[in-house]
Amino acid sequence: MQSLIDKFGIQPFTLTLIILIPLAILFVVLVGVFLKLGKSNLLVFNNADGKVEISRGAIQEIIQRTCEQFVEVGRARGDIRRSKGKITIKVRLKLRVKTRLQDISNELQSQITRAIRDDLGIENLGEVNVIVEGFLAETKPKA
């Protein structure tokens, strides 16, 4: 950097701006592209009158409501991705202590699959993966 200052007479502040401005522009563009890709709707099907899409938020809402039916689940959120023509779902959740992981995960996967495939008619549903991110402590009974 010192050689650029000596060779071209560029001040350190100007050199810093020359470097930071393109980086800032690149960052803004990348964030914009990332946000646009993450919020795109998912095509459910085409018919003679047009196409039917569903937002990722609507699918997340269905996942949330399905998980709320289980007392073992404390918090849940869904990550929806489209890959190779299939919609894959990761359900990230926190369970209450003393929950049998295998039982609750099997039931959740089954219920979420039913809600999305049968109720919404989304046939290109891939895997529904459950990721346990933690456990919630039992609430103490009030005396």
Secondary structure, 3 states (H helix, E strand, C coil): CHHHHHHHCCCHHHHHHHHHHHHHHHHHHHHHHHHHHHCCCEEEEEECCEEEEECHHHHHHHHHHHHHCCCCEEEEEEEEEEECCEEEEEEEEEEECCCCHHHHHHHHHHHHHHHHHHHCCCCCEEEEEEEEEEEECCCCCCC
